[in-house]
Amino acid sequence: MTAIPLFPSIRSLRPAFGVLALLAALTLPSAVLAQTDSAQDKDKKELSEKVRDGMAKYVAFQEAKDWDNAVAQLTELQKIAKPDSFEEFTVDYVKGQVFIQIDQFPKAIDPLEKALAVSDRHNFLSDKDERRLLKYLAQIYNAQGSAKGVPPAEQQQDYIKAGDYLKRLILNERENHALNTDDFLLYAYLLLQRAQANAEKPDQALLTEARKVSEEGLLLAITPPRQFYQLLQSILVMQNDYPAAAEVIELMLKKDPTNKDNWTQLSAIYLTLGTDATDKQKALDYNIRAIVTYERAQAAGHLKTPKDNFALVSTYFNIGQTEHAARLLEADLKNGSIESEQKYWTFLAQWYQQINQELKAIEVLKEAAKHFPNSGDFDFMAAQNYYALEKFPEALQQASLAATKGLGDKTWLAWSLVAYTAYELRQYDEALEAVTKALSFPESKKDHQLPGLKDFVEKAIKEHNAQIEALKAKQKL
């Protein structure tokens, strides 16, 4: 799966309005400051004189950036703030933002969650400020779960909490027509992380939800963030929906045709679809798409490694374009675009044979033998081809080269071919020597015809010698 960066950075979260501005807004007439115990009074946005004086002390610490004393002051205020009131909400909310300000994000969770709970009961936060607070909490939990070394169980709980806050955030945005692409992106990312908790068996329900969130988020912006496409593509691959994943990558390449990873992934998907398709026409269509993808990528300067070049060549072969595949492979082998390995030269010779260009195949085998002078394999294959064409002198020459160089534990096959070819040319002494060498290899016992060949050769030699003796006798007479 493509790595998707966290966004925005947790360190970019900072209080949206200063505490001084908050306190200024709370400077109310003294008559309004009088507190009562009625339920209605708990909804009033006012501070007692004692709490306000304490907040003023906090502000002095905050302006001096004396964060230890600032936090200590807020902790004392939490003890005297009236429970379940605007006082409790204010102190907790400010304390949470202080922890964010000084990069102690985990410590911000408790006071911010308390502030949110009080606001939920008394509606202290505007919709906009509620969205800001929900985003704080979602980002902090996400960062906490993404930290290195977090146990999987704790990580999942952090992701669940972050997702819950994002879900509520998006609901608020939807109700207030303030939908935000980044929030959909992070929510889909969290769902995907949770879905992958069991790598061997991803949670399909969470994947489906992540896909739905991603698809909706993509529609929110004229130019969605690139990470959205990456995220959706990862989800689709995990759902084995490769055709849809290919469409997403095609869109990504339209925006950025220079991205090598996208070309690699797209070609791999089309090759997979072409291999797995049971319908011949679909298999052909996907393989053609793979070919076009490789050629488009190469035109853009990508997918030019030897491995990529051979993938293109072999795909042409797979769709029945054998001659074109052979021409491409031959050119790539000669110019170094495909590494000069024995298997590739073997493929090339076989492909020419398949299109009935036997002499061209022999030419390739002889060329390959020059690249691998210590191997008799190519000489042996050339000899076999000559033998099939009944070009016995050429076959004997190549078979002898193969036998001399050796074929490992199959060297006996080369000597056998020497024997058969020499026999066809009535070079019986050479044939007998070759078949005798072939039979000296233990592996030759697999071929039950070799002993018979030796008998034929010996018989032919006797007959030949008898004919010579008869001819000599006739000449004497």
C-alpha positions in Angstrom: 0.0 0.0 0.0 1.2 3.5 -0.7 2.3 5.4 2.4 -0.1 8.4 3.1 1.4 11.2 5.1 -0.5 12.5 8.2 -2.1 15.8 7.6 -2.2 18.4 8.8 0.8 18.1 11.2 -0.3 18.0 14.9 2.1 20.8 15.5 0.1 23.0 13.2 -2.7 23.0 15.7 -2.6 26.1 17.8 -5.3 28.0 19.8 -7.5 29.9 17.3 -8.0 32.8 19.6 -6.0 34.2 22.5 -6.9 33.9 26.1 -6.8 37.7 26.4 -9.5 38.0 23.8 -11.6 35.4 25.6 -11.3 37.2 28.9 -12.1 40.5 27.4 -15.3 39.1 26.0 -16.1 37.9 29.5 -15.8 41.3 31.2 -19.4 41.8 32.2 -21.1 44.1 34.6 -20.8 43.1 38.3 -24.5 42.5 38.6 -24.3 39.9 35.9 -21.5 38.1 37.8 -23.8 37.1 40.6 -24.1 33.3 40.6 -27.2 31.4 41.4 -27.8 27.7 41.7 -30.5 27.4 39.1 -30.1 25.2 36.1 -30.7 28.2 33.8 -27.8 30.1 35.4 -25.4 27.2 34.6 -25.9 28.1 30.9 -24.8 31.7 31.4 -21.4 32.6 30.0 -20.0 34.4 33.0 -17.2 33.9 35.5 -17.1 34.6 39.2 -14.8 37.3 40.4 -12.5 34.7 42.1 -12.1 32.7 38.9 -11.6 35.9 36.8 -8.9 37.1 39.1 -7.2 33.7 38.9 -7.4 33.8 35.1 -5.8 37.3 35.2 -2.9 35.7 37.1 -2.7 33.0 34.5 -2.6 35.6 31.7 0.5 37.1 33.3 2.2 33.7 33.3 1.1 33.1 29.8 2.5 36.4 28.5 5.8 35.7 30.2 5.8 32.2 28.7 6.1 30.8 32.2 4.3 27.6 31.2 4.9 25.6 34.4 3.3 28.3 36.6 0.6 28.9 33.9 -0.4 25.2 34.1 -0.2 25.2 37.9 -2.5 28.3 38.0 -5.1 26.6 35.8 -4.9 23.5 37.9 -5.8 25.5 41.0 -8.6 27.2 39.1 -10.1 23.8 38.2 -10.5 23.1 42.0 -12.5 26.3 42.6 -14.4 26.5 39.3 -18.1 25.7 39.8 -18.8 22.2 38.4 -20.8 21.8 35.2 -20.7 25.5 34.5 -19.1 28.0 32.2 -16.3 28.4 34.7 -15.4 24.8 34.5 -15.7 24.9 30.7 -13.4 27.9 30.4 -10.7 26.7 32.6 -10.6 23.2 31.0 -10.7 24.7 27.5 -7.9 27.1 28.2 -5.8 24.5 29.9 -6.2 22.1 26.9 -5.1 24.8 24.5 -2.0 25.6 26.7 -0.9 22.0 26.4 -1.3 22.2 22.7 0.7 25.5 22.7 3.6 23.8 24.5 3.5 20.6 22.4 2.3 18.4 25.2 -0.6 17.0 23.2 -1.5 13.9 25.2 -2.1 16.1 28.2 -4.5 18.3 26.3 -7.0 15.4 25.8 -8.4 15.3 29.3 -9.2 19.0 29.8 -10.5 19.4 26.2 -12.8 16.4 26.5 -14.1 17.8 29.8 -14.7 21.2 28.2 -16.5 19.5 25.3 -18.7 17.5 27.7 -19.7 20.7 29.6 -20.4 22.5 26.4 -22.6 19.7 25.1 -24.8 20.1 28.1 -25.0 23.9 28.0 -24.2 24.9 24.4 -21.2 27.1 25.3 -19.4 26.5 22.0 -20.5 28.0 18.7 -20.7 25.5 15.8 -17.4 26.9 14.4 -15.6 26.6 17.8 -17.0 23.1 18.3 -15.6 22.1 14.9 -12.2 23.5 16.0 -12.3 21.6 19.3 -13.4 18.3 17.6 -10.5 18.6 15.1 -8.1 19.2 17.9 -9.1 16.0 19.6 -9.2 14.0 16.4 -5.7 15.1 15.4 -4.3 14.4 18.9 -5.7 10.9 19.1 -4.5 10.2 15.5 -1.0 11.4 16.3 -1.0 9.4 19.5 -2.0 6.2 17.7 0.5 6.8 14.9 3.4 7.2 17.3 6.2 4.7 17.1 6.0 1.7 19.4 2.3 2.1 20.4 0.9 -1.4 21.2 -1.6 -2.5 18.5 -4.6 -2.6 21.0 -3.9 1.0 22.2 -3.3 2.1 18.6 -6.7 0.9 17.6 -8.4 2.6 20.5 -6.7 5.9 19.6 -7.9 5.5 16.0 -11.4 4.7 17.1 -11.5 7.8 19.3 -10.1 10.0 16.5 -12.6 8.5 14.1 -15.5 9.2 16.5 -14.5 12.8 16.8 -14.1 13.2 13.0 -17.4 11.6 12.4 -19.1 14.1 14.7 -17.0 16.9 13.1 -18.2 15.9 9.6 -21.8 15.8 10.9 -21.4 19.3 12.2 -19.9 20.5 8.9 -22.7 18.9 7.0 -25.4 20.6 9.1 -23.7 23.9 8.7 -22.7 23.5 5.0 -19.0 23.7 5.9 -17.7 20.4 4.7 -13.9 20.2 4.6 -11.9 17.9 2.3 -9.1 17.4 4.8 -11.5 16.1 7.4 -12.9 13.5 5.0 -9.4 12.5 4.0 -8.2 11.9 7.6 -11.4 10.1 8.5 -11.0 7.7 5.5 -7.3 7.2 6.4 -8.3 6.3 10.0 -10.9 3.8 8.8 -8.3 2.2 6.5 -5.8 1.9 9.4 -8.4 0.2 11.5 -9.4 -2.1 8.7 -5.8 -3.2 8.4 -5.5 -4.2 12.0 -5.5 -7.8 10.8 -3.3 -7.7 7.8 -4.2 -11.2 6.7 -8.0 -10.5 6.9 -8.8 -6.8 6.5 -12.2 -5.7 7.9 -14.4 -5.4 4.8 -17.0 -3.3 6.5 -14.5 -0.7 7.5 -13.0 -0.8 4.0 -16.4 -0.2 2.5 -17.0 2.8 4.8 -13.5 4.2 4.1 -14.2 3.9 0.4 -17.6 5.7 0.7 -15.9 8.5 2.7 -13.1 8.8 0.2 -15.5 9.0 -2.8 -17.6 11.7 -1.1 -14.5 13.6 -0.1 -13.2 13.6 -3.7 -16.3 15.5 -4.8 -15.8 18.3 -2.4 -13.0 20.0 -4.3 -12.3 20.9 -7.9 -8.7 19.8 -7.3 -8.7 17.2 -4.5 -5.5 16.5 -2.7 -3.3 13.8 -4.3 -3.4 11.8 -1.1 -7.2 11.2 -1.7 -6.5 9.3 -4.9 -3.7 7.3 -3.2 -6.0 6.5 -0.3 -8.9 5.4 -2.5 -6.6 3.4 -4.7 -5.2 1.5 -1.7 -8.7 0.8 -0.5 -9.8 -0.5 -3.9 -6.8 -2.8 -4.1 -7.5 -4.3 -0.7 -11.1 -4.9 -1.9 -9.6 -6.6 -5.0 -11.5 -4.1 -7.1 -8.6 -3.7 -9.6 -10.6 -2.2 -12.5 -11.7 0.7 -10.2 -8.2 1.0 -8.8 -6.9 1.3 -12.4 -9.4 4.1 -13.1 -8.2 6.0 -10.1 -4.6 5.7 -11.1 -5.4 6.8 -14.6 -6.9 10.0 -13.1 -3.7 10.5 -11.0 -1.6 10.1 -14.1 -3.6 12.7 -16.0 -2.7 15.2 -13.2 0.9 14.0 -12.9 2.3 11.9 -15.7 5.8 12.1 -14.2 5.0 9.9 -11.2 6.9 6.6 -11.7 5.1 4.7 -8.9 1.7 5.3 -10.5 3.0 3.9 -13.9 4.4 0.9 -12.1 1.2 0.2 -10.2 -1.0 0.7 -13.2 1.0 -1.6 -15.4 1.0 -4.2 -12.6 -2.8 -4.0 -12.2 -3.4 -4.4 -15.9 -1.1 -7.4 -16.1 -2.8 -9.0 -13.2 -6.2 -8.5 -14.7 -5.0 -9.9 -18.0 -3.6 -13.0 -16.3 -6.7 -13.6 -14.1 -9.4 -12.9 -16.7 -11.2 -16.1 -17.7 -12.9 -14.4 -20.6 -10.4 -14.4 -23.6 -11.6 -11.0 -24.9 -11.2 -9.3 -21.5 -7.8 -10.9 -21.1 -6.8 -9.5 -24.4 -8.2 -6.0 -23.6 -6.3 -5.8 -20.3 -3.1 -7.0 -21.8 -3.4 -4.4 -24.5 -3.9 -1.8 -21.8 -0.8 -3.1 -20.1 1.2 -2.7 -23.4 -0.2 0.8 -23.9 0.6 1.7 -20.3 4.3 0.6 -20.7 4.6 2.5 -24.0 3.1 5.6 -22.5 5.3 5.4 -19.4 8.4 4.9 -21.5 7.5 7.9 -23.6 7.3 9.9 -20.3 10.8 8.5 -19.3 9.7 5.7 -17.0 9.5 1.9 -16.9 12.7 1.5 -18.9 14.5 -1.0 -16.7 15.4 -4.4 -18.2 12.6 -6.0 -16.2 10.1 -3.5 -17.5 11.3 -4.0 -21.1 11.0 -7.7 -20.8 7.5 -7.3 -19.3 6.5 -5.3 -22.4 8.0 -7.9 -24.8 6.4 -10.9 -23.0 3.0 -9.2 -23.0 3.2 -8.8 -26.8 4.0 -12.5 -26.9 1.1 -13.4 -24.6 -1.4 -11.7 -27.0 -0.1 -13.7 -29.9 2.1 -11.0 -31.4 5.1 -13.4 -31.5 7.0 -11.9 -34.4 6.7 -8.4 -33.0 7.8 -9.7 -29.5 10.8 -11.5 -31.1 11.9 -8.4 -33.0 11.6 -6.3 -29.8 13.4 -8.8 -27.7 16.2 -9.2 -30.2 16.7 -5.4 -30.5 16.7 -5.0 -26.7 19.2 -7.9 -26.2 21.6 -6.3 -28.7 21.3 -2.8 -27.3 21.4 -3.8 -23.7 17.8 -2.7 -22.8 17.3 -6.3 -21.6 20.1 -8.1 -19.9 21.9 -10.7 -21.9 20.8 -13.8 -20.0 20.7 -17.3 -21.3 16.9 -17.6 -20.7 16.1 -14.6 -22.8 18.2 -15.8 -25.8 16.4 -19.2 -25.4 13.0 -17.5 -25.5 14.1 -15.5 -28.6 15.1 -18.7 -30.5 12.0 -20.5 -29.5 9.8 -17.6 -30.6 11.4 -17.6 -34.0 10.8 -21.3 -34.2 7.1 -20.8 -33.4 6.7 -18.5 -36.4 8.5 -21.0 -38.6 11.7 -19.0 -39.0 14.0 -21.9 -38.1 17.1 -20.5 -39.8 16.6 -17.2 -38.0 16.3 -19.2 -34.7 19.6 -21.0 -35.5 21.2 -17.6 -36.2 20.0 -16.4 -32.8 21.4 -19.5 -31.1 24.8 -19.1 -32.7 24.9 -15.4 -31.6 23.9 -16.5 -28.1 26.8 -19.1 -28.1 29.2 -16.2 -28.6 27.9 -14.5 -25.5 28.2 -17.7 -23.4 31.3 -19.4 -24.9 31.6 -21.9 -22.0 28.1 -23.3 -22.3 27.2 -25.9 -24.9 23.5 -25.3 -24.5 23.0 -23.0 -27.5 25.3 -25.2 -29.8 23.1 -28.2 -28.8 19.9 -26.4 -29.6 21.3 -25.2 -33.0 22.3 -28.8 -33.7 18.8 -30.0 -33.0 17.4 -27.4 -35.3 19.8 -28.3 -38.1 19.0 -32.0 -37.6 15.3 -31.3 -37.9 16.0 -29.5 -41.2 18.1 -32.5 -42.3 21.2 -30.3 -42.6 23.4 -33.1 -41.1 26.8 -31.6 -41.7 25.9 -28.4 -39.9 24.1 -30.4 -37.2 27.2 -32.6 -36.6 29.4 -29.5 -36.3 27.2 -27.9 -33.7 26.6 -31.1 -31.8 30.3 -31.7 -31.6 30.8 -28.2 -30.2 28.1 -28.8 -27.6 29.6 -32.2 -26.6 33.1 -30.6 -26.2 31.8 -27.7 -24.1 29.5 -29.9 -22.1 25.9 -29.7 -20.9 26.5 -30.7 -17.3 24.7 -33.9 -16.5 23.1 -33.8 -19.9 26.3 -33.9 -21.9 25.4 -37.5 -22.9 22.6 -36.0 -25.0 25.1 -34.0 -27.0 27.1 -37.1 -27.7 24.0 -39.0 -28.6 23.1 -36.3 -31.2 26.7 -36.5 -32.5 26.2 -40.3 -32.9 22.9 -40.0 -34.7 24.1 -37.3 -37.0 27.4 -39.1 -37.8 25.3 -42.2 -38.5 23.2 -40.3 -41.0 26.3 -39.1 -42.7 27.7 -42.7 -42.7 30.6 -41.6 -40.6 30.4 -44.8 -38.7 33.7 -44.7 -36.8 32.8 -41.2 -35.4 29.3 -42.4 -34.7 30.6 -45.4 -32.7 33.0 -43.3 -30.7 30.2 -40.8 -29.9 27.6 -43.4 -28.9 30.2 -45.1 -26.7 30.9 -41.8 -24.9 27.2 -41.2 -24.5 26.6 -44.7 -22.9 29.4 -44.0 -20.5 27.2 -41.5 -18.7 24.9 -43.0 -16.0 22.1 -40.7 -17.1 22.1 -42.3 -20.6 20.3 -45.3 -19.2 17.1 -43.2 -19.6 17.4 -43.5 -23.3 16.6 -47.2 -24.2 17.4 -46.5 -27.9 21.1 -45.8 -27.5 22.2 -49.4 -27.1 20.2 -50.2 -30.3 22.0 -47.3 -32.0 25.3 -48.8 -31.0 24.3 -52.1 -32.4 23.3 -50.5 -35.7 26.6 -48.6 -35.9 28.6 -51.7 -35.2 26.6 -53.7 -37.7 27.1 -50.9 -40.3 30.8 -50.9 -39.7 31.0 -54.7 -40.1 29.0 -54.4 -43.4 31.1 -51.6 -44.5 34.3 -53.5 -43.7 33.0 -56.6 -45.5 32.2 -54.6 -48.6 35.7 -53.2 -48.6 37.2 -56.7 -48.3 34.9 -58.0 -51.1 35.9 -55.1 -53.3 39.6 -55.8 -52.6 39.1 -59.5 -53.5 37.4 -58.5 -56.7 40.2 -56.1 -57.6 42.7 -59.0 -57.1 40.8 -61.2 -59.4 
